[in-house]
């Protein structure tokens, strides 16, 4: 690697750490803003991926991942709004920058969170993305990564749907106003684009970049920390809103207490998202070196 390439790698690393720091500062400074998590994921998460993913996959494969995540999620979201499949009956409150009935930023959030989920799944499965010659990894990697992705949906929905009404469930639902079918639909949607990408990646194993940077624990720690900061955002919001006893009623006529919704989100987060992050960290630091070969 020549001096110019080393300089680019150095500054790319600095930018990634800066993005993580910005996210951490924002979730504390803007704790009273209920949309801070989704907004910061939209901005910081997407930019972070552009500085992280190409190092291990190259730009072509990175763009394929982004296109799949954005395209499949937007198509299924729009189908569900019109037909109820696969997420159930709902609609978005936003009418700005929509692709038919789906706000454009929704697809970007899918890209950002699915990449972080994919990164954690990769760590938990001992860098399965580099061992796709083993058939079990071709199916295990998207399956595990999708579960991690759906953990995020479990955490965000009680607040963002039932309370702030960024999207509205027309028939309500048993999980704090959200129906079970929503989470099943999330799993189906995310599994489809992650499985397609895994098959694509399996055919390009010999063409993947093999830079020294992707053997660095620091490089792999970054997406885990950003994922943990997403978790911390819900802790901060819980502290800020737990005493709110305001009652709200969903379209099914069910009554929910605002403080309880925040408590539900942080409780679920601790035993799902945070658990996955801990598993990834254990696998990252259990050995002295990183085996991606």
Secondary structure by P-SEA (a helix, b strand, c coil): ccaaaaaaaaaaaaaaaaaaaaaaaaaaaaccccaaaaaaaaaaaaaaaaacccccccaaaaaaaaaaaaaaaaaaaaaaaaccccccbbbbccccccccccccaaaaaaaaaaaaaaaaaaaaaccccccccccccccaaaaaaaaaaaaaaaaccccccccccccccccccccccccaaaaaaaaaaaaaaaaaaaaaaaacccccccccccccccccaaaaaaaaaaaaaaaaaaaacccccbbbbcccbbbbbaaaaaaaaaaaaaacaaaaaaaaaaaaccccccccc
